[in-house]
Amino acid sequence: LVGSEMCIRDRFEVTFTILIDNKLNIVGSVLEGDFSVGDYLIFEKDNEVFKRKILSLGTISNRERKLIFNLRIECKNKIEKASLNNWNPSSVIANIISQ
């Protein structure tokens, strides 16, 4: 990207997706590092790479010393939101980057 520098900070294991208040949420756990609102989640679905901004985050539970997070992400449109909501990621590894 021209004029900005991106660096991979963290890795996130995607477990499932869910719609909450008609907003798409990615649920999973941090494998390494940390992240914050405004960072970007980069993941692959059906051979397509997605880079979506984290709009909000929350902790769902703590299982076996592993925090489970809920990341609300932006979606480009209703079709993308529906496609990602119906996705079964089965432990996809995503990167989290900051600008």
Secondary structure, 3 states (H helix, E strand, C coil): CCCCCCEEEEEEEEEEEEEECCEEEEEEEEEECCCCCCCEEEEEECCEEEEEEEEEEEEEEEECCEEEEEEEECCCCHHHHHHHHCCCCCCEEEEEEEC
